[in-house]
Amino acid sequence: MVKGRQATYRLWVETEIHTERESLPGNIRQRIKRALDDLGKDPCPTASKILDTSDLKLPHGIEIRRLRMENWRILYAVHEDEGWVWALGIYRRPPYAYENLEKLISKLQ
């Protein structure tokens, strides 16, 4: 979906992410903070991956991605045409298996 890149993107971060981040180990907490800040400049870094949402009802133009940081995943949505990134959650994997993806996507509608 990525076309011409914008200079910056509006970045929204779910409240739960701030709470979750506080409970993380210090080195991971700082890396995740930096990664979230960087998503406003580049929402599709090389370490990110598009999630398969073909079986979910997703609003037009939105792409769901994950950014892996060791055993942690940042899940977020990107709308290139509207120029925004929405950080949806931080999860430890394993055991996290994207089982709440449909619920997270419902926040976007």
N, C-alpha and C positions, 0 to 999 in steps of 0.2 A: 504494500500500500504506500510505502514511503515515496513521495515525489520530490519536489524541490524542498529543501530544508529551510525553515524559518530561522531567524536569528535567535529568538527565544520563544519559549512556550509558557503559557500560564500553567502553573503547577498547583494542584490541589492535593492535600494530604488528609486522609481520613483521620479523625480524632483518635481512633483505636491504635493507629500506628505510633503516635506520640507516646501513648501509654505503654505499648508493647516494647518500644525502643528503650525505654527507661529500665526495663528488666533484663536487657541483654548484657553480655559481657562487654567491658569497656572498649576493647579493640573493635569488636563487631559493631557496637553502638556508633562509634565514630565513623566507621566505613559506611554504614548504612546512611548516616546523616549526609555524608559527602555524596553518596550515590543518589540520594533523593534530590539534593541540590543540583547535581549534574544532569538529572533527567529533564530539568527545565531548559537546559542548553542542547542536549542530545537525547531524545527519548528512545533512540534505538541503538544503544552502544553495542559493540561487537559481542559482548558477553551476554546480551539479552537474547531471548528466544520468543517467537510468536507461539502462543498456545492455540491448539486446535479447538475452536469454538463452533465448529460446523453443526453440532447437534444442539446448540443453544441459540435462543433468539436474541440477537445482538443488534442494537441500533445501528443504522447505516453509517458507514465511515469510521467505525470504532474498531480498533485492534487491541486485543488483550495480550500483554507480554509478561514475561517474568525475567527478573535479573537474579542470577545465582551468585551468592557470596558464601563460599564454603558450604555449610549445611543449611544456610538460610536462603529464603526466596522472597524477593519483593515482587508482588503482583501489582500490575498497573495497567491502565487503559490509555490509549493514545488516539486522539482525533487530529490527524494531520491537517485536514482542511480548515478546521476551526482553531487550530494552534493551541491545544491544551493536552496536559498529561494529568491523570488522576491516579494517585497512589492509593490502592485499595487495601493492601494488607502486607504484613511481614509474617512469614511462617517458617518453622523449622521442618526440615525434611531430612530423613524420615522422622515422624510418621506421616506428615502432611502429604495428601495425595489429590489436592485440588477438588475435594468433595464439596466445598462451599462456593464453587465458581459461579453457579447459577444465582445464588443469593448475592454475591458481590456484584455481578452484572446488573442485577435489578436496581442497584443504587444509581446506575447510569441513565435510567429511563425516566 
